[in-house]
Amino acid sequence: MTTTHINNDFLNDLAEVLEDDFPMIIESFIEHSTKILSSIPESLIHEDIKTFTLKIHSLKGSCRNVGAEHLAELCKEIEALVKNGQKDEVDPSLTEVREEFEVVSEMLLAYQQ
């Protein structure tokens, strides 16, 4: 199965609509998501489920806003696990999410070129 990291049709439409603001949106997404990713594990380790859920939900929405569908789905799965009381099944370092974020970030930066 091939993973679609970015919905290119969505991204093309977004770039067309935003025109000159598009690079700023991509940079903001990367910066904001990096901050969220660095703070999420702490909230899970300290069992602050409410904060963890808000942050992973925010990241999921941000991903959808730039067409990063696979990353959004990973966040959705993690959010569901935690909401269903299965936080022990979540990798506290969010390795898979971080790896996908790196791929998405590289693709978004390359798209701007």
C-alpha positions as CSV (number, residue, x, y, z in Angstrom):
1,M,0.0,0.0,0.0
2,T,1.3,3.4,-0.9
3,T,1.0,6.2,1.6
4,T,-0.2,9.5,0.2
5,H,1.6,12.0,2.4
6,I,0.1,15.2,0.8
7,N,-3.2,15.7,-1.1
8,N,-1.6,17.5,-4.0
9,D,-5.0,18.6,-5.5
10,F,-5.8,20.2,-2.2
11,L,-2.4,21.8,-1.9
12,N,-2.6,23.2,-5.5
13,D,-6.0,24.7,-4.7
14,L,-4.7,26.2,-1.5
15,A,-1.7,27.7,-3.2
16,E,-3.9,29.2,-5.9
17,V,-6.3,30.8,-3.4
18,L,-3.6,32.1,-1.0
19,E,-1.2,33.3,-3.7
20,D,1.6,35.3,-2.0
21,D,0.4,34.2,1.5
22,F,0.9,30.5,0.7
23,P,4.6,30.4,1.9
24,M,3.7,32.1,5.1
25,I,1.0,29.5,5.8
26,I,3.4,26.6,5.2
27,E,6.0,28.1,7.4
28,S,3.4,28.8,10.1
29,F,2.2,25.2,9.9
30,I,5.7,23.8,10.2
31,E,6.6,26.1,13.1
32,H,3.4,25.6,15.0
33,S,3.4,21.8,14.5
34,T,7.0,21.6,15.7
35,K,6.1,23.3,18.9
36,I,3.1,21.1,19.4
37,L,5.0,18.0,18.7
38,S,7.7,19.0,21.3
39,S,5.1,19.6,24.0
40,I,2.7,16.6,23.4
41,P,4.9,13.9,25.0
42,E,5.2,15.7,28.3
43,S,1.4,16.0,28.7
44,L,1.0,12.3,28.1
45,I,3.8,11.4,30.4
46,H,2.3,13.5,33.2
47,E,-1.1,12.0,32.4
48,D,-2.6,15.4,31.5
49,I,-5.1,13.8,29.1
50,K,-7.1,17.0,28.5
51,T,-4.0,18.9,27.3
52,F,-2.7,16.0,25.3
53,T,-6.1,15.6,23.6
54,L,-6.3,19.3,22.8
55,K,-2.8,19.4,21.3
56,I,-3.2,16.2,19.2
57,H,-6.6,17.5,18.0
58,S,-5.0,20.9,17.1
59,L,-2.2,19.2,15.2
60,K,-4.8,17.0,13.4
61,G,-6.7,20.1,12.2
62,S,-3.5,21.9,11.1
63,C,-2.6,18.9,9.1
64,R,-5.9,18.8,7.3
65,N,-5.6,22.5,6.6
66,V,-2.5,21.9,4.5
67,G,-3.5,18.6,2.9
68,A,-1.3,16.3,5.1
69,E,-4.0,13.6,5.2
70,H,-1.9,10.7,6.4
71,L,-0.5,12.7,9.3
72,A,-4.0,13.9,10.2
73,E,-5.1,10.3,10.3
74,L,-2.3,9.3,12.6
75,C,-3.3,12.1,14.9
76,K,-6.9,11.0,14.7
77,E,-6.0,7.4,15.7
78,I,-4.0,8.6,18.6
79,E,-6.7,11.0,19.8
80,A,-9.2,8.2,19.6
81,L,-7.0,5.8,21.7
82,V,-6.5,8.4,24.4
83,K,-10.2,9.4,24.5
84,N,-11.1,5.7,24.8
85,G,-8.9,5.3,27.8
86,Q,-6.1,3.4,25.9
87,K,-3.3,5.9,26.5
88,D,-0.9,3.1,27.3
89,E,-1.1,2.0,23.6
90,V,0.2,5.4,22.5
91,D,4.0,5.7,21.9
92,P,4.9,8.6,24.2
93,S,7.6,9.8,21.8
94,L,5.1,9.8,18.9
95,T,7.8,8.3,16.6
96,E,5.4,7.5,13.7
97,V,3.9,11.0,13.9
98,R,7.3,12.6,14.0
99,E,8.6,10.7,11.1
100,E,5.5,11.5,9.0
101,F,5.8,15.1,10.0
102,E,9.4,15.2,8.7
103,V,8.3,13.8,5.4
104,V,5.4,16.2,5.1
105,S,7.5,19.2,6.1
106,E,10.1,18.4,3.4
107,M,7.4,17.9,0.8
108,L,5.7,21.2,1.7
109,L,9.0,23.1,1.6
110,A,9.9,21.5,-1.7
111,Y,6.4,22.4,-3.1
112,Q,7.1,26.1,-2.5
113,Q,10.3,26.0,-4.7
